[in-house]
Amino acid sequence: MNVIGRLERVSLREVWPHEARDFTNWLQDSLDVLNDVIGLELVNAESEQAAGAFSVDLIAEDQSGTPVIIENQLEKSDHDHLGKVITYLSAIGANTAIWIVAEPRPEHIGAISWLNESSSGFFYLVKVEAVRIGGSEPAPLLTLIVGPSEDVRSIGGTKREFSERHKLRYQFWKGLLDYSNQKTRLHGNISPSDDSWIATGAGVSGLSYNYVILQHEARIELYIDRGKDSHEVNKKIFDQLFARKDEVEDIFGDALSWERKDSLRYSRVSKIMKIGGYRDESWEETQQTMVDAMIRFEKALSPHISKLEY
């Protein structure tokens, strides 16, 4: 007879002791968990963005490039946070808001339902819990309590606007690729994009060398995700590379961030560079630093990627 474990709730503060430092940072790096629950494709989450005199927990972008605000509350929902959600939506110029709470009160479930029916915005109320089975590590459990209907979402779907951020990112990638093509053929077949990243294959299906640019920082990364049902093979690939950590970092010339991400499907090896982003003026220096780092990054990792077993 199969042994069946018992699902146990874990205190949220045991998993994320501090809402801003722990939960918001985790969510910023784990948008795919939220995406699976609400059915959106959010990307590019940035934390603590100003909205007048206030600060939004996270601002992401949906598949059309439109801002989406995310407000976190690791406790029972209250009127103050409901007011913030509505205020932030207006201040940022977004049309989608996600409110994540530990315990949604009935009156706030009703309020979010009413907003979806009577306003032009899209509102999601999501309950967050932490669970474990037996002695396992705690895992997040997100449940959609209220969201816009499919009819409302389809009516609200609009063609992507080529906004200021898209123009800036397109011009940034154009300059980076112009410089890169003088130095390496690694991204030679890539065209500029208005997204926050550009990528090229790393020689193994599901592995890519990515450039990422945010408002005020940049990143290069090896992204490991071989698609649906690939969690175990992604971790196996990561572990093989991590076993060569010292050798890889020695060739690269600096420490790297090794992100196995046990609770998520993908894994990543990256280098964050606090040298400016697409809203800063030092584009040329940032572009050259990113390309030069990518050349060393690929040189350090490619010999080990070619020997992977999976």
Beta strands, then each sheet from edge to edge (+ up, - down):
strand 1: 7-10
strand 2: 43-51
strand 3: 54-61
strand 4: 67-76
strand 5: 96-103
strand 6: 122-133
strand 7: 139-146
strand 8: 197-201
strand 9: 207-213
strand 10: 218-224
strand 11: 257-259
strand 12: 267-273
sheet 1: 1+ 6- 5- 4- 3+ 2-
sheet 2: 1+ 6- 7+
sheet 3: 8+ 9- 10+ 12- 11+
end
